Amino acid sequence: MTEKKFINLIYYDKYAVVRYKLHDDKFSKLFLIELNDVCNEIKKNNRCSAVIFLSALQNSGIGWDENILNHYEQPSFTPDVSFDSIMAIKIPTIFIMKGKSFSSGFEIALACDIRIGSSDLLACLPESSEGKIPIGGAIERLPMCINQTAALQILLFSIKINAQDAYKFGLVSEVFEPDEVYKKTILFVKKIISNAPLALRLIKESSKNGIGLNLVSGLKAEHDRTLILQDTDDFVEGISSFVNKKSPKFKGK
């Protein structure tokens, strides 16, 4: 367990949970620095196969601290750097979007692989209506999560979308009631981590890296990773379990 001023990180059996608590529901430089540190710690933990991110409060976040823009002008610090640290985590990352997920509270979710929505979700990127543009990577990441037309609609019109809209757009994979969303997400994660840890990492790596490749290069990269897996104990365990009709016991080796 790691407890900081804004963030609490708890490790469970094969997965981790990151809860954050913001002042006035706004992201500050100190919070982002802590987030970067926590992500780096998770990357060093080889026993963890998935991680959940969520706010400990009602809302995922409603914007940036008033001093963020001053810090943003410094080349050594930009908000998207901390969100990049989430994307750099090699295991599946899941974000629970709940309550108001505006601006920064929306952008942090886009840095995760999978998003689960609470039925009270209201998400928005309001920057275009404020004479600004998103500064946490949403312009690039949102079209990677949903189709480009829908992404531009959200970005250009600063529309507010509820949980059902988010599900329709493909922004969230599931929607649950507020009092159930965390428990349901845990069950969701346990299904993921029941699979081979090395395979999970390589599937995520192939999926992320393949976005910038043509089909031939992407298939070759996929083939190369398949060859890597074939030299692992988990691969042998998977084949043996299938042949003998028993549940596999993967060790991540």
Secondary structure, DSSP 8 states (H G I E B T S, - for coil): -EE-SSEEEEE-SSEEEEEE--BTTEE-HHHHHHHHHHHHHHHT-TT--EEEEEESSSSSB-EE-TTHHHHHTSTT--HHHHHHHHHT-SS-EEEEE-SEEETHHHHHHHTSSEEEEETT-EEE-GGGGGT---SSSHHHHHHHHS-HHHHHHHHHH---EEHHHHHHHTS-SEEE-TTTHHHHHHHHHHHHHTS-HHHHHHHHHHHHHHTTS-HHHHHHHHHHHHHHHTTSHHHHHHHHHHHTT--------
